[in-house]
Amino acid sequence: MDFDDSPDEAEYRSRVRAALQQHADELLRLAPGQEAVDARLQEAEMRRTQRVLHDAGLVGVTWPREYGGQGGSLLEQAIVGQELARFRVPALINHIGMGMCGPTVIGHGSQDQRDRYLARLLRADDVWCQLFSEPASGSDLAALRTTAVRDGDDWVVNGQKVWTTLAHVSDYGILLTRTDPEKPKHAGLTMFVVDMHAPGVTVRPLRQMGGQSDFNEVFFDDVRIPDSERLGEPGEGWRVALTTLMNERVTIGGAGSAIGSPVEEFARHAKERLPELDADRQVLARQAVGRAVVAALGARYTGYRRLTVLSQGGIPGPEASAGKLAGTEAAHLMADAGVRLLGDDAVYAATADGDDRWQRTQSWLPGISIAGGTDQVLRNILGERVLGLPSEPRLDKTAPFSAGRSDGGTR
Ligand SMILES: Cc1cc2nc3c(=O)[nH]c(=O)nc-3n(C[C@H](O)[C@H](O)[C@H](O)COP(=O)(O)OP(=O)(O)OC[C@H]3O[C@@H](n4cnc5c(N)ncnc54)[C@H](O)[C@@H]3O)c2cc1C
């Protein structure tokens, strides 16, 4: 297999690099050692960065032109992703909108909804979030309790969501609700677009152990949503949500890129640090580095395989779960090896040169094993839907939700 750029791809890559260079002064960029930015503090700069990149043709590369995209290929999208990372541009503020909400609106929204929302989403004129998880339904998402009750031309929503990334800066969200408790739990759900500024929507930040607050609790008290904001038919919410979840795993798992630090940067760091360790530590660190690099390259090539399938017209299937698992495993091994490489510095908040990327990566990684489907749930999906192993007995697929038989389903 040849992973080098073809002449056309190399030409496209150099155009992307030139565009980034041309707009360098207008873009928010990560400082050395910095892994992420805080949308709470730098919302305006993040919105501007996405707008500048969009106007330079580097956002929505694969999206149809009629919705503000570039009508390009997945390989072009992968090249843009690699070059943005190389140029140290942080994750775009609307990464959830582009990765999950937009594809759901394209797949299940009315023409009017697509016209109103998609181009603005790509320019970050509106930021979007995904309102699925609740305090008692994460893995078992279909057990959610937030209700939407029809009232004339509107639906009235009551309930609570949690872990909603970016809700604090969002203008819209895709919201999964229960509209018929008498149906089995998967059959009684309906999806909507909700205006995050509507009366009755309250957003409260949650603070993480790394100090930042990326996600939130969101409360709905008699929030009115017009029926025209429904995505899909009433009762079809689970089918609509599966579109979101499959795209989420491709987005998080990356198609052609790795979760966490790029392997080349990691290897460079390892080369610098290894000679500074004493002999015993060097042996352990060398083994950890070796394991991490093998896993990271494995995840990268799994991503390339997925990219090939997608670029040949395939749709994201349960295999996306394997990609996300491989990326998560590699990111954990890299972060562990990184901390081992730091030696004694690993126990302090930051190293002498102020580079605390590995400690911060460690504090951020547990979330990656949970977001978009936990490691355990993804292994269940692989066992049942890829390997064809027998599934667990599931009463929750037939009994009405109101009967309270919600025994451990998975996303
Ligand atoms: C960084 C981050 C960002 C997130 N962003 C969003 C967001 O924007 N919007 C949103 O809606 N949600 C978001 N979430 C929530 C996320 O989707 C849920 O946390 C996740 O689905 C797990 O649900 P839970 O937290 O309720 O854990 P639970 O489902 O309660 O799981 C607890 C433990 O039980 C295990 N488990 C559960 N069921 C099974 C099973 N059937 N078999 C084996 N083991 C099982 C799990 O693997 C886990 O170890 C985010 C989470 C994180 C960490």
The ligand as an SDF file (V2000), in Angstrom:
LIG
                    3D

 53 58  0  0  0  0  0  0  0  0999 V2000
  -15.5710   14.0640   27.0990 C   0  0  0  0  0  0  0  0  0  0  0  0
  -17.0330   13.7180   27.0400 C   0  0  0  0  0  0  0  0  0  0  0  0
  -17.8830   14.4550   26.2350 C   0  0  0  0  0  0  0  0  0  0  0  0
  -19.2360   14.1380   26.1570 C   0  0  0  0  0  0  0  0  0  0  0  0
  -20.0580   14.9030   25.3860 N   0  0  0  0  0  0  0  0  0  0  0  0
  -21.3650   14.6090   25.3080 C   0  0  0  0  0  0  0  0  0  0  0  0
  -22.2510   15.4310   24.5270 C   0  0  0  0  0  0  0  0  0  0  0  0
  -21.8450   16.4320   23.9260 O   0  0  0  0  0  0  0  0  0  0  0  0
  -23.5540   15.1000   24.4860 N   0  0  0  0  0  0  0  0  0  0  0  0
  -24.0510   14.0120   25.1270 C   0  0  0  0  0  0  0  0  0  0  0  0
  -25.2450   13.7480   25.0160 O   0  0  0  0  0  0  0  0  0  0  0  0
  -23.2660   13.2230   25.9110 N   0  0  0  0  0  0  0  0  0  0  0  0
  -21.9310   13.5060   26.0050 C   0  0  0  0  0  0  0  0  0  0  0  0
  -21.1130   12.7230   26.7940 N   0  0  0  0  0  0  0  0  0  0  0  0
  -21.6990   11.6340   27.5820 C   0  0  0  0  0  0  0  0  0  0  0  0
  -21.3550   10.2390   27.0780 C   0  0  0  0  0  0  0  0  0  0  0  0
  -22.0370    9.9410   25.8890 O   0  0  0  0  0  0  0  0  0  0  0  0
  -21.7190    9.2500   28.1920 C   0  0  0  0  0  0  0  0  0  0  0  0
  -20.9220    9.5740   29.3230 O   0  0  0  0  0  0  0  0  0  0  0  0
  -21.4690    7.8150   27.7910 C   0  0  0  0  0  0  0  0  0  0  0  0
  -22.4020    7.4040   26.8280 O   0  0  0  0  0  0  0  0  0  0  0  0
  -21.5220    6.8470   28.9990 C   0  0  0  0  0  0  0  0  0  0  0  0
  -22.6820    7.0280   29.7150 O   0  0  0  0  0  0  0  0  0  0  0  0
  -22.6710    7.2380   31.3130 P   0  0  0  0  0  0  0  0  0  0  0  0
  -21.7010    8.3160   31.6320 O   0  0  0  0  0  0  0  0  0  0  0  0
  -24.0830    7.3930   31.7480 O   0  0  0  0  0  0  0  0  0  0  0  0
  -22.0660    5.8870   31.9030 O   0  0  0  0  0  0  0  0  0  0  0  0
  -22.8440    4.5110   32.1090 P   0  0  0  0  0  0  0  0  0  0  0  0
  -23.5920    4.1780   30.8710 O   0  0  0  0  0  0  0  0  0  0  0  0
  -23.6080    4.5770   33.3730 O   0  0  0  0  0  0  0  0  0  0  0  0
  -21.6480    3.4800   32.2620 O   0  0  0  0  0  0  0  0  0  0  0  0
  -20.9750    3.2440   33.5020 C   0  0  0  0  0  0  0  0  0  0  0  0
  -20.0260    2.0540   33.3140 C   0  0  0  0  0  0  0  0  0  0  0  0
  -20.7780    0.8600   33.0040 O   0  0  0  0  0  0  0  0  0  0  0  0
  -20.3080    0.2580   31.8020 C   0  0  0  0  0  0  0  0  0  0  0  0
  -21.4440   -0.3090   31.0600 N   0  0  0  0  0  0  0  0  0  0  0  0
  -22.6520    0.3020   30.8440 C   0  0  0  0  0  0  0  0  0  0  0  0
  -23.4640   -0.5220   30.1150 N   0  0  0  0  0  0  0  0  0  0  0  0
  -22.7330   -1.6400   29.8630 C   0  0  0  0  0  0  0  0  0  0  0  0
  -23.0100   -2.8550   29.1490 C   0  0  0  0  0  0  0  0  0  0  0  0
  -24.2020   -3.0630   28.5750 N   0  0  0  0  0  0  0  0  0  0  0  0
  -22.0300   -3.7900   29.0950 N   0  0  0  0  0  0  0  0  0  0  0  0
  -20.8040   -3.5870   29.6930 C   0  0  0  0  0  0  0  0  0  0  0  0
  -20.4940   -2.4500   30.3880 N   0  0  0  0  0  0  0  0  0  0  0  0
  -21.4520   -1.5070   30.4640 C   0  0  0  0  0  0  0  0  0  0  0  0
  -19.6940    1.4110   31.0280 C   0  0  0  0  0  0  0  0  0  0  0  0
  -18.7490    0.9510   30.0870 O   0  0  0  0  0  0  0  0  0  0  0  0
  -19.0630    2.2440   32.1290 C   0  0  0  0  0  0  0  0  0  0  0  0
  -17.8150    1.6990   32.4690 O   0  0  0  0  0  0  0  0  0  0  0  0
  -19.7570   13.0300   26.8990 C   0  0  0  0  0  0  0  0  0  0  0  0
  -18.9090   12.2880   27.7250 C   0  0  0  0  0  0  0  0  0  0  0  0
  -17.5640   12.6250   27.8050 C   0  0  0  0  0  0  0  0  0  0  0  0
  -16.6880   11.8310   28.7230 C   0  0  0  0  0  0  0  0  0  0  0  0
  1  2  1  0
  2  3  1  0
  2 52  2  0
  3  4  2  0
  4  5  1  0
  4 50  1  0
  5  6  2  0
  6  7  1  0
  6 13  1  0
  7  8  2  0
  7  9  1  0
  9 10  1  0
 10 11  2  0
 10 12  1  0
 12 13  2  0
 13 14  1  0
 14 15  1  0
 14 50  1  0
 15 16  1  0
 16 17  1  0
 16 18  1  0
 18 19  1  0
 18 20  1  0
 20 21  1  0
 20 22  1  0
 22 23  1  0
 23 24  1  0
 24 25  2  0
 24 26  1  0
 24 27  1  0
 27 28  1  0
 28 29  2  0
 28 30  1  0
 28 31  1  0
 31 32  1  0
 32 33  1  0
 33 34  1  0
 33 48  1  0
 34 35  1  0
 35 36  1  0
 35 46  1  0
 36 37  1  0
 36 45  1  0
 37 38  2  0
 38 39  1  0
 39 40  1  0
 39 45  2  0
 40 41  1  0
 40 42  2  0
 42 43  1  0
 43 44  2  0
 44 45  1  0
 46 47  1  0
 46 48  1  0
 48 49  1  0
 50 51  2  0
 51 52  1  0
 52 53  1  0
M  END
$$$$
